[in-house]
Amino acid sequence: MKKQFLTLLIALVLSTFTFAQSGFNIGGSIGFPYENYEGYDFSFAFSVDANYLFEVNQAFDIGLATGYGQAFGDSYYIGPIIGSFDTPDYQYVPVAAAARINVNRRLVFGADIGYAISVTSAKDYLNNKYYDGGFYWRPMVGFNLNERLQLNFNYIGISDNYFYYSAFNLGFMVNL
């Protein structure tokens, strides 16, 4: 009985490593910020993503996701008395759980949900407070071009008590 249990345990560990080798993905996206916190306008955004997914079955994968994102602040003219206002850039590092549903060989739905750690040191002029991290969510729809490449459309939302950031993104993902 002891040998059978040990054999089963070794087989499970080796099969876990087999799944792990095919679950690493890296990618990037360009974004178009939309309806951010009052007084903050961002002109353009980009993000670099990495996730590690484990195959639960043919249609469902779960894992962890992280990356780096940056939104470039916009400058706009308010008037002759106030002058111009510069929105500082916003940088963040998401730490999230990831889930993907494979509808068929080509179409994938998914979401990343977690926390975005702010690495920005710019002050929030309205509340005299630094940008904080916040709740992070990223729903996505992907289209697999082949076994290794995927095009996707995703939305990024980050919110805390004082700040809200959102962007629509167009990206790609490479399965390693």
Secondary structure, 3 states (H helix, E strand, C coil): CHHHHHHHHHHHHHHHHHHHHCCEEEEEEEEEECCCCCCCCEEEEEEEEEEEEEEEECCEEEEEEEEEEEEEECEEEEECCCEEEECCCEEEEEEEEEEEEECCCCEEEEEEEEEEEECCCCEECCCCEECCCEEEEEEEEEEECCCCEEEEEEEEEEECCCCEEEEEEEEEEEEC
